[in-house]
Amino acid sequence: EESERLELQMDLLEALVASVPNEQVPRHDLAVLYRRIGRLGDALREFHEVAQRFPDDSTAANDVADLLSHLGHQSLALAMVKRALSLDSANVPACI
């Protein structure tokens, strides 16, 4: 069943992030999964963590901006959009 598969995937990613907290991909994948299953606060926390740990990653800033915009935090989203664009002007955030 889909919900069981997503739960297992979440458990595995959470364990992986706990064991290798400085790895970007597992943390990003966990944030994407949290967003997919509607755990938006957790998704935002993980996206923020990726953006803080990898400050030169425009995609991380874009992910934060997109979720902030989705949650209605437009001024915060705009700040992250500016950060994403300053890192990579070709990476136009989805929330624009």
PyMOL commands that set and color helices and strands:
alter all, ss='L'
color gray80, all
select helices_A, chain A and resi 2-19+24-36+40-53+58-70+74-87
alter helices_A, ss='H'
color red, helices_A
deselect
rebuild
show_as cartoon
